[in-house]
Amino acid sequence: MSEPFDMGALMAQAQAMQERLLAAQAEAAEVVVDGQAGGGAVRVSVRGDMRFTAVRIDPRAVDPGDLSMLEDLVVAACNDAVDRANEASRRVVGDLGLGSGLLGGGTP
């Protein structure tokens, strides 16, 4: 005869998984990655929680006659940094065996 279903044990497992997920998210939020564009002429730093912490622009990348190019480089560097931060977050959360894409963006 099979044992009765233990709802308390299931709830305890769910609580433990939630605690591990929150800890992984906090760990991922502290990771800082750099993105770049224009061969490194524009660099941005972003944390795993998608908060940007720095923008560095090589003075040689600034051409007053072509600000739109610099603006495009900043956007490209930001996108590169976000991609890298998402990958770092997936690695941290992946250790939980929950799959990917839990911390925003990206595909599994």
TORVEXSE-574591 format. One line per 8 residues: number of its first residue (from 1); for each residue x, y, z of N, C-alpha, C, CB. Coordinates in steps of 0.05 Angstrom, whole numbers, plus 32768, in hexadecimal, padded with zeros to 4 digits. Glycine has a CB too. Example, Ala and Ser with C-alpha at 12.3 -4.5 7.8 and 13.67 -1.06 7.14 Angstrom:
<bapas>
1) 8108/7F8E/809C/80F6/7FA6/809C/8108/7FBE/809C/80E2/7FA7/80B5 | 8101/7FD3/808E/8111/7FEB/808F/8102/8001/809D/811A/7FF4/8072
</bapas>
This chain:
<bapas>
1) 8011/7FE9/8000/8000/8000/8000/8012/8019/8000/7FED/8000/8018 | 800B/802D/7FF0/801B/8045/7FEF/8016/8057/8006/8016/8053/7FD4 | 802B/8067/800C/8029/807A/8022/8017/8092/801A/8045/8084/802C | 800A/809E/802D/7FF9/80B5/8026/800A/80CD/801D/7FE7/80BD/803E | 7FFE/80DE/800C/800C/80F6/8002/8012/8109/801A/7FFB/8104/7FED | 802A/8112/801C/8032/8124/8032/8034/8141/8028/804E/811B/803E | 801E/814F/802B/801D/816B/8022/8031/817C/8031/8000/8176/8025 | 8036/8176/804A/8049/8186/805A/8065/8183/804E/8049/817C/8077
9) 806D/816B/8046/8087/8167/803A/808A/8176/8020/808D/8149/8036 | 8074/8175/8010/8074/8183/7FF6/8077/81A1/7FFB/805B/817E/7FE6 | 8069/81AC/800E/806B/81C9/8014/8087/81D0/801E/8056/81D1/8029 | 8093/81BE/802E/80AE/81C3/8038/80C2/81C3/8020/80B6/81AE/804C | 80BF/81B1/800E/80D0/81B1/7FF6/80CD/81CA/7FE5/80CA/8198/7FE5 | 80B4/81D3/7FE2/80AF/81EB/7FD3/80BC/8203/7FE1/8090/81EF/7FCF | 80BA/8205/7FFB/80C5/821B/800A/80E4/821A/8007/80BD/8219/8028 | 80F0/8203/8009/810D/8201/8006/8116/8209/7FEA/8116/81E4/800B
17) 8107/8201/7FD6/810D/8209/7FBA/810B/8227/7FB7/80FB/81FB/7FA6 | 80F6/8233/7FC2/80F3/8250/7FC1/810A/825E/7FCE/80D8/8259/7FCE | 8113/8255/7FE5/812A/8261/7FF3/8143/825F/7FE3/812E/8254/800E | 8148/8248/7FD6/815F/8245/7FC5/815E/8257/7FAD/8162/8227/7FBB | 8146/825A/7FA1/8143/826C/7F8A/8148/8289/7F92/8127/826A/7F7E | 813E/8292/7FA9/8143/82AD/7FB2/8160/82B2/7FB8/8132/82B3/7FCB | 816E/829E/7FC3/818A/82A1/7FC8/819A/82A2/7FAE/8194/8289/7FD9 | 8192/8292/7F9A/819F/8293/7F80/819B/82AE/7F72/8196/827C/7F6E
25) 8182/82B9/7F74/817D/82D3/7F68/818D/82E9/7F75/815F/82D9/7F6A | 8190/82E7/7F90/81A0/82FB/7F9E/81BD/82F9/7F95/819E/82F8/7FBC | 81C7/82E1/7F93/81E3/82DC/7F8A/81E7/82E7/7F6E/81EA/82BF/7F8B | 81D4/82E1/7F5C/81D6/82EA/7F40/81D5/8309/7F3F/81C0/82DE/7F2F | 81C5/8315/7F50/81C2/8332/7F50/81DD/8340/7F56/81AD/833B/7F64 | 81EF/8333/7F64/8208/833F/7F6B/821E/833B/7F56/8212/8332/7F85 | 8219/832A/7F42/822C/8326/7F2D/822D/833F/7F1B/8225/830D/7F1C | 8246/8349/7F15/8249/8360/7F03/8257/8356/7EEA/8259/8377/7F12
33) 824B/835D/7ED3/8257/8355/7EBA/825A/836F/7EA9/8246/8340/7EAB | 826D/836D/7E96/8272/8384/7E84/8268/837C/7E68/828F/838C/7E83 | 825D/8390/7E5A/8256/838D/7E3E/8266/83A2/7E2F/8237/8390/7E39 | 826A/839D/7E16/8279/83B0/7E06/826F/83B1/7DEA/8297/83A9/7E06 | 8277/83C7/7DDD/8270/83CB/7DC0/8286/83DC/7DB4/8254/83D8/7DBC | 8288/83DB/7D9A/829C/83EB/7D8B/82B8/83E2/7D92/8298/8408/7D91 | 82BC/83C8/7D95/82D7/83BF/7D9C/82E1/83C8/7DB7/82EB/83C8/7D87 | 82CE/83CC/7DC9/82D6/83D5/7DE4/82D5/83F3/7DE8/82F1/83CB/7DEB
41) 82CD/8402/7DD3/82CC/841F/7DD5/82B7/8428/7DE9/82C6/842B/7DBA | 82A2/8418/7DEC/828D/841D/7DFF/8289/8404/7E10/8272/8425/7DF1 | 828B/8408/7E2A/8288/83F2/7E3D/8273/83FA/7E52/82A3/83EA/7E4B | 8262/83E7/7E5A/824F/83EB/7E6F/8251/83D3/7E82/8232/83EE/7E64 | 824B/83D9/7E9B/824A/83C4/7EB0/822E/83C2/7EBA/825F/83CA/7EC7 | 8225/83A9/7EBE/820A/83A5/7EC8/820A/838E/7EDC/81F6/839F/7EB1 | 81FA/8391/7EF1/81F8/837B/7F05/81E3/8367/7EFB/81F0/8386/7F21 | 81E3/8350/7F08/81D0/833B/7F01/81B3/8343/7F04/81D6/8323/7F11
49) 81AE/8357/7F14/8192/8361/7F17/818B/8377/7F03/818E/836B/7F34 | 819C/8379/7EEE/8199/838B/7ED8/819B/83A9/7EDF/817E/8386/7ECB | 81AA/83AF/7EF4/81B0/83CA/7EFC/81CB/83D1/7EF0/81AF/83CE/7F1B | 81CC/83E6/7EDF/81E5/83EE/7ED4/81F6/83FD/7EE8/81E1/8400/7EBB | 820F/83F8/7EE9/8221/8404/7EFD/8236/8416/7EF1/822F/83EE/7F0D | 823C/8414/7ED8/8250/8425/7ECC/824E/8426/7EAD/826C/841C/7ED4 | 8256/843C/7EA2/8259/8440/7E85/8274/844D/7E81/8241/8451/7E79 | 8284/8440/7E70/829E/844B/7E69/82A0/844F/7E4B/82B5/8439/7E74
57) 82A8/8466/7E43/82AA/846D/7E26/82C6/8476/7E20/8294/8482/7E1E | 82D3/8469/7E0E/82ED/8471/7E05/82EA/848C/7DF7/82FA/845C/7DF1 | 82F9/84A0/7DFF/82F7/84BB/7DF2/82F9/84BB/7DD4/830B/84CE/7DFE | 8308/84A8/7DC9/830B/84A6/7DAC/82F1/849E/7D9F/8321/8492/7DA5 | 82DE/8493/7DAE/82C4/848B/7DA3/82B1/84A2/7D9F/82B7/8475/7DB4 | 82B8/84B9/7DAB/82A6/84D0/7DAA/82AD/84E1/7D92/82A8/84E0/7DC4 | 829A/84E2/7D80/829C/84F4/7D68/8284/8506/7D69/829D/84E3/7D4D | 8288/8520/7D70/8271/8532/7D73/825F/8532/7D5A/827A/854E/7D79
65) 826B/852C/7D43/825B/852C/7D2B/824B/8513/7D27/826D/8530/7D13 | 824F/84FF/7D38/8240/84E5/7D34/8238/84DA/7D4F/8252/84D1/7D24 | 8228/84E9/7D5E/821F/84DF/7D78/820D/84C7/7D76/8211/84F5/7D87 | 81FF/84C4/7D5F/81ED/84AD/7D5D/81FD/8493/7D5D/81DD/84AF/7D43 | 8216/8493/7D53/8226/847B/7D54/822D/8474/7D71/8240/847E/7D43 | 8234/8488/7D81/823B/8484/7D9D/8222/8479/7DAB/8245/849D/7DAA | 820B/8485/7DA6/81F2/847B/7DB2/81ED/845E/7DAB/81DA/848D/7DAA | 81F2/8457/7D93/81EE/843B/7D8A/8201/8429/7D99/81F1/8439/7D6C
73) 821A/8432/7D9C/822E/8422/7DAB/8226/841D/7DC8/824A/842F/7DA9 | 821B/8432/7DD4/8213/842F/7DF0/81FC/841B/7DF2/820A/844B/7DFC | 81E9/841D/7DE0/81D3/8409/7DE0/81DD/83ED/7DDC/81BE/8410/7DCB | 81F0/83EA/7DC9/81FB/83CF/7DC3/820A/83C5/7DDB/820D/83D0/7DAB | 8219/83D6/7DE9/8228/83CD/7E00/8215/83C5/7E17/823B/83E3/7E0A | 8200/83D4/7E1A/81EC/83CD/7E2F/81DF/83B2/7E29/81D6/83E3/7E30 | 81D8/83AE/7E10/81CC/8394/7E08/81E0/837D/7E0D/81C3/8394/7DEB | 81F9/8381/7E07/820E/836D/7E0B/8210/8367/7E29/8229/8376/7E00
81) 8210/837C/7E3A/8212/8378/7E56/81FA/8369/7E61/8215/8393/7E65 | 81E2/8370/7E58/81CA/8362/7E61/81CB/8344/7E59/81B1/836F/7E56 | 81D4/833F/7E41/81D6/8323/7E38/81E9/8314/7E4B/81E0/8321/7E1B | 8200/8320/7E51/8213/8313/7E63/8208/830F/7E7F/822D/8323/7E64 | 81FA/8323/7E89/81EE/8321/7EA4/81D9/830B/7EA5/81E2/833C/7EAC | 81C8/8309/7E90/81B5/82F4/7E8E/81C2/82D8/7E8E/81A3/82F7/7E76 | 81D8/82D6/7E80/81E6/82BC/7E7F/81F2/82B6/7E9B/81FD/82BE/7E6A | 81FD/82C9/7EA8/8207/82C5/7EC3/81F1/82BC/7ED6/8215/82DE/7ECE
89) 81DA/82C9/7ED4/81C3/82C2/7EE4/81BA/82A5/7EDF/81AC/82D5/7EE0 | 81B9/829E/7EC5/81B1/8282/7EBE/81C4/826E/7ECA/81B0/827F/7E9F | 81DE/8275/7ECA/81F1/8262/7ED6/81EC/825E/7EF4/820E/826C/7ED2 | 81E6/8274/7F02/81E1/8272/7F1F/81C8/8263/7F24/81DF/828E/7F2B | 81B2/8269/7F16/8199/825C/7F1B/8199/8240/7F10/8182/826C/7F0E | 81A9/823B/7EFB/81AB/8220/7EF0/81B4/820B/7F04/81BD/8220/7ED8 | 81C3/8214/7F18/81CC/8202/7F2C/81B5/81F7/7F3D/81E1/820F/7F3E | 819E/8204/7F3C/8187/81FB/7F4B/8177/81E6/7F3B/8175/8212/7F51
97) 817E/81E2/7F22/816F/81CF/7F12/8154/81D9/7F09/816D/81B5/7F21 | 8151/81F3/7F08/8136/81FF/7F01/8134/8207/7EE4/8131/8216/7F13 | 8148/8203/7ED4/8147/820C/7EB9/8153/8228/7EB7/812B/820C/7EAF | 814D/8235/7EA0/8159/8250/7E9C/8144/8264/7E97/816C/824F/7E84 | 814D/827D/7E95/813B/8293/7E8F/812B/829D/7EA6/8129/828B/7E79 | 8131/8295/7EBF/8122/829D/7ED6/8127/82B9/7EDF/8127/828A/7EEC | 813E/82C4/7ED8/8145/82DE/7EE3/8143/82F4/7ECE/8161/82DE/7EED | 8133/82EF/7EBA/812E/8303/7EA6/813B/82FE/7E8C/8136/831E/7EB1
105) 812B/82FF/7E77/8136/82FE/7E5C/8142/82E4/7E55/8149/8314/7E58 | 814B/82E3/7E3C/8159/82CB/7E33/8147/82B4/7E2C/816D/82C3/7E47 | 8153/82A1/7E20/8144/8288/7E19/8151/8271/7E27/8144/8284/7DFB | 8143/825C/7E2D/814E/8245/7E3B/8164/8237/7E2B/8138/8231/7E41
</bapas>
